[in-house]
């Protein structure tokens, strides 16, 4: 069976591959949206944190003999702690200055981390095997479904929507939002606002590292892996709305699937379709699909 000249099996494979990419878009853009929406910081070092998560996974296997399942929790924790240090030692000093200073700091930090890892590991990349439990593929009739990629899709969607629920539907999330809108009032109720801000940045960094752990068995772990992805992820955040948590998730998944469809029918445009959509959305709705219009 063919659809517009493309075999159904090939189309399904491309759409599923796009969904996998969309899961990485969603996880990374979710971290960016959390940090910008709650801290008002454009974290352009997010790609480097994603790279750190992948390298932590590779190092855990090769230097310490730890399994993928251990690193699925340890790598986000380690990078999240690193994010806490960044916020407390660097970003906190810049909150009262123009936002441009924070953005420049994040750009410089990203280049520093990428250059440091390139010095020690080069640019060719390191391989990391998927856990034996998730190797192989499952025949679902119209296509062979790779088990590891199916796991990536499932766990990414669960983590994304659990994060959205925690921020938008729980008391802790309400406290976080209130801390950014009126920190003096929240502090008067005995809430440690600076600690909440620090932990929020650390959680955003941990989300980037979690995406890096998931990506490690599918791509070559290299110092530039985050730089090659962060531009598209930032476009996803802009399309969804810079401060919208739900917008980051839905837009990331949808644009990944769109990329897969375009790759099946017109592959020459697949690498730029995200930016074409961004240009159209910004012309029609500058605040993004889910963003709030400014007064």
N, C-alpha and C positions, 0 to 999 in steps of 0.2 A: 504493500500500500504506500502511495506517495501523496504528499501534500505540496502542491505547487512545484512539483518536480523533485522534492526532497523526500527520500525514504523515511517512513515513520520512525524506524529504529534510530536513524541518524539524527532526526529532529529531536526525539526524546532524549538522546544522549547529550545533545548540545544544550537543551533546556535544563537538564539536570546539572550539567557542568556550570551553567550560568547561575543556577540556584546555589551551588556550592560557593561560587565567587560572591554571590549576593549575601551569603551568611557571613563571610569575612567583611564585606562592606558594612553589614548591619552591626557586627560586634565592634568594629573600629569606629564607625561613625557614632555608635551609642556612647562610647567612651568620650569622644570629642564633644558630643552634645551635652553630656553630663557636666564635663569640666567647664564648658562655655556657659551653659544655662545656669549653673549653680555658683560658679566662681568668676564668670565673665572673663575667662582667659582663653585665647585662641592657642591651643596646645599643638604647635607645629612639630613638636618632638615625638608625637604619637607614633609615627612610623618607626622611630628608633626604639621605642618601648616595645613595639611589636617584634622587632628584630631581637631585642634582648630576651624576650620570652622564648623565641625559637632557639637562640644560642644557649640559654639556660637548660632547655630540654636536651639539646645535643650534648652539652657538657655533663649533665647528670648521667647520661648513658655511658659516655666514653671515659669520664674521669672518676665517677663514683659508682658506676654499675647500677644506677637506679632505673626503674622501669618507666615506661610512658605513663602509667597510671599514677605513679608517685609524682612525676613532674607536672601532671595535669593540675595538681594542687600546689606543689612547691614553687614552680616557676611564677605563677601569678602572685603568690605571697611574697617572693623575693623581689620581684619588680615593683609590686605595690609598696613595699618598704622603701625601695629606692625612690619611688614617687613621693613618699612622705618626706624623705630627706630633701628632695628638690623643692617641695613647697615650703618647708620650714627654713631652709638655708638660703634659698634664692628668691622664689616667687613672692614670699611674704614681704620682702623688702621693697617690692615694686607695686603693691596694690594701690598706693596713693598717687602713683605717677600715671602718666598717659599709658593706655593699653598697648601702644606701639612698643614700649620698652619690654613688656612681658613677651610679646610676639618675637622680638629680636632675640631675647634670651633663649626662647625655645628653639629658634632656628639655629643659634650658635651651639646649643647643647646637642641638637640632633647631628650636626656636622662633626662635633667633637666625638660623639659615641661611634658614629659610622667610621670616622678616620681611625679611631683607636682599634676597633675590631678589624679594620682592613689591614692595619699594620701587623697584627698578630696572625690573622687567618687568611689574608689575601681576599680576592674577589671571586674565586672560582666556585666557592660554595662547599658545604659539607652535607653528606647524605645522612638521613635518619630513617630507619625502617619503621613501618607501622607495627603495632602490637600484633602478635600472632593470632589473637582472638578476632581481629578485625580484618585479616587478610582475605583475599579471594573476592568472589562476586556471587550474587544471587540472581537467578533467572526469574524475572517477574512477567514473562510472556513476551512483551513487546521490546524488552531491552535487558541487558545484563547490568544489574545494579551493583556497583562496587561497594563492598561492605563498609570500608573506612569512610568513604565520602558520605554514605548514608548516615553514619554515626556523626559526622561533622554537622550535617544539616540538622539532625534531631537535637543534639546537645546545644547547638548555637541558638536555635529557636527557643528552647526551654530557658536558657540563660538570659536571652534578650527580653523575653516577656516577663520572666521573674523579676528582672531588674526594673522594668517599667512598672510592674505592680508595686514593688517595694517603694519606689519613688513617688508614684502618683496616688496610691491607694492606702498607704499605711501612715501611722502617726509619725514614724521616723522620717518618712519622705516629706510630710507636711512641715516638720521641724526644719529639715534641710532647706526647703523652699523659703520658709519664713526667715531663716537665718541670713539668706542672701538679700531678701527684700527689706527687712528691718532688723539688722543685727543688734541694735541697741535695745530694742524691746524684748527680743528673745533672750538676750543676755540678762535682762532684768528678772526673767523667770528662772534664772539659775542654770541656763544651758551654756556649756562651754563652746561658744561659737567658733573660736580659732581652731579647736580640736576637730569640730565637725568639718570645717573647711579643709583641714589637712587630710582627714580620712576620706573625704570625697575625692580629692585629687589622687590619693593612693588607690582608691577603688577604680577610678578611671584608668590609671596606669595598669592595674591588675587585669582589667578587661582587655587591654591591648596585648598584654603578655599571654592571656588565655587564648586569644586568636593566634598568637605566634606558636603556642604549643600545638594547636590543632593543625596549623599549616606545616609544621616541621616535617612530617612524614610524606607530604605531597609535593614540596618544593625543595630546591637546594637552599640550605640555611646559609645565607650570605649577609655581609654587612649592608648591602644595598637593597635587600628585599623589602624593607619598609619604605625606602625612598621611592621605589617603583610603584607603590600602592597608595601612598598617602595623598597624592594629588587627586586621584579618582575618589578617594574616601572623603576628602574635603568637599569635592563637588557634590557628593551624595548629601552631606550635611547641609550644604547651601540649598539644595533642591527641597529637602524635607523641612527646612526651617532651622536656623542656627540653635535655637533654644528648645526645640521640640524633641523629647525623648521618643515618643511614639513615631514621629515623623522620620527620625533617623532609622528606626527598625524597618518600618514598612517600605520606605524609599530604598534602603539598601537591598532588601530582598527583591523588590520589584525591578530595580535597575539591573540586578544580576540576571534575572530571568529574561529581561529585555535584551541584554547583551547576548545571551545564549540564542535567542530567536534570531537576532540580527546576524550572528555568526553562521547560522544555518542557511539563511537566505542571501545575505550580502556581507560576507566576511570582511571585505575591505573597510567597512564602516564600523565594525564592532569595537575597535579600539577608541573610537571618538564619540560613540553614541551617547555616553554619559554627559559629555561636555555639550553636545548638541541639545540634549534635553535641558541641561542647566541654563543654556542661553535662552531657550524658549520660555522656561518657567520664570526666569528673572525678568524677562520682558513683560510677561503677563501678570506675575505676582512677585514683586521683589522680596517679600518677606518669606518666600518659600511656600510649599504646599500646606504645611501644617503650622507655619509660623504665625505670630500675631502681628497684625498691621500696626505700624508706628503711628502715633497721633500726628 
